[in-house]
Amino acid sequence: AEYEPLWSYITPTRPKVASINNDGWSKNAIDQILLANLKIEGVQPSAKADPVTLVRRIHYDLTGLPPTTEVVDGFVADPSGEAYSKMVDSLLASPAYGERMAIDWLDKVRYADSNGYHSDEERVIFPYRDYVINAFNSNKSFDEFTIEQLAGDLLDNPTQEQLVATGFNRLNQITAEGGAQGKEYRAKYN
């Protein structure tokens, strides 16, 4: 067999992108790759969205909230080519952006204000939720984000925020039932 080093040791190179005549649909190499795949599937790209649809899509994608009528009217009335960029920048700067982006992460780590078993007692862990939202809003790097959650308490001179981040380790289901078997639940927790 032909020897090839592990993929992580191979220097990345840009793939060659076929140039496809598309009447101005694509604006960059990623669009070209998508268009090539669409052609293979025999599918035509969708028509460009009208301004009202576009502003609604951007708001729902970045904040999960509908735009106000004033925002829609302002976007439609703005003739500059900067309207789209300005709107995206303002949405990325809004607190709702972090709330929207945090949803998937919090779902995956089983964020809940309850223990999850039997009588399902309340668990106060909302500061961890706020940490995740603030991490998205401040554009915290992913490595820092994960290190703080897995071992924030083990960092040199951890901040209050780093200690709160380790709440990640407490998000598993726990039981306080009197008849629970300790070893059985330790295995479940692990």
N, C-alpha and C positions, 0 to 999 in steps of 0.2 A: 504494500500500500504506500501511497505517496504521503510522506510525513508533512504535517502542517502544525505549527505551534497552536497552542490554545488560543481561541479567538480573542481573549483579553490582552494577549501579547502582540497582536497584529496591529500595526499602525492603520487607523482608519483612512480610507481613501474615498473620494467622491465618486459615486457611480456615474457612468455615462448616461446622459439623459437624451433620449431621442427627440429630435426637433419635430414637432407635429404642427401642421398648419391648422389653426383653430380659430381664425377670424378674431383674434384679440381676446379670447376667453382666458387664457392663462397669463399670469403676470410674473411667474417665477418657476424654478425647477420643480418644486413640489407640485404645482399645478400641472406641469407637463407630465409628471409621473401619474398623477390622478387621471389626466385626460387619456393617456396611453392605456391605462387599465379600463377606463370606461369604454374605449373603442374596442378592446378585446371582448368585453361583455356585450357589445352592441348597444350601449346606452349613450344617449346624448346628454351633455351637461344641462342642468336646469338654466332657465333664463335668469338674468340678473334680477334680484328682488327690487321691488319698488321701495322708495324711501320709508314709507310707513311700516312696511313689513320688516325692512332692515333694522330700523330703530327698535322695533318690538323684539326681534330675534336677539339683538345685542343685549338688551336689558334682561331678557329672560336667561340668556346664557351666562352673563356675568354677575347678575344679582338675584336671579330667580323672581324678580318683581316686574310688573308691567310699568312701562313709562307713563308719566303723566301726560295729559293732552298738551300742556305747555311745552314739554320736552319734544314731543312729536312735532308740534307745529314749528318750533324753533329749528329743529333738524331739517324739516322739509323746506323751510324758508331760507336756510343758509346756503347761498350759492357757491361758497368757497369749497375748494377741494379738501380743506382741513376739517370740515364738519365731522366726518367719521372719526378721525384721529382724536379730535377734542372730546367727542362723546365717550370713546373708549377710555381715554385717560381719566375723565371725570368719574367713570364707573369703577375703574381700578382703584381710584383714590377714596371711594365711598366705603363706609363700614359694612354695607350690605354685601360687598364683594367677598370679604373674608368669611362672612356668615354662609354665603352660597358655596364657596370652595370647601369649607370645613365639613359640609354635610357628608360627602363621600367618606372622608377620613373617619369621622366620628361613627358612621355606620359600620365601617370595617373593623374598628377597634372595639365595637360593642359598647359605645358610650350609653350609659343609662343612669337615671337617678334612682335606680332600685337594684336590689341584689340579684334578682332573677330567678330565685328558687322559692318554693313553698310559700311562705307568707309574704314574700317579696317586699321586705322592709325598705324604707327610704335609705338612700345613700347620697350624701351631700358631696358631690364632686364637680359642681358647676365651675369652679375656678379652672379645672383642666380644660373644659369646653372653651372658656374665655381665652386660655393660653393658645389653643389651636386656632381660634378665630384671629387673634392678634398676630400669630405667626404668619398666617396667610396675608393679612393686611400689611404687615411690615416686610413681606417678601423674604422671610427667613430662608436661608439656604437649607436644602433637604438634608444634608449631612448633619448640620447643627440641630435641625428639627428632630431628627431621629436619635441622635446622641443624647440630647437633653431628655427625651422621653424614656429611653432605655436605662440611662445611667446618669441623669442630671445630678443626683445626690452624691455621686462619686467624683465629680469634677472638683478641681481645686477651688476653694472658696465659692461654692455654688450660690447663685443669687436666689432670691425668693421665687422668681419665675422658673428657674431651672428645677427647683424643688417641686414646684407645682406640676411641672411637665412630667415628672415621674409618676403622677397619678395614672398615667398610661398603664403602669404595672398593676393597678388595682381594679382594672375594668372587667376582669373576668367575673363570671357568675360565682357568688359565694353563698354559703348556707349558714344559718345560725340555728338550724333545727337541733333540738336536744338529742335526738336519736341518731344523728349523722355519724357515720363511721369516718374517723379522722383520716386514715390511710386511703380510703376510697376517694374522699374528696380532694386530698392532696394530689392524687393521680389525675383526677378530673381537672383540677386547677392547672396542673402542669401541661 
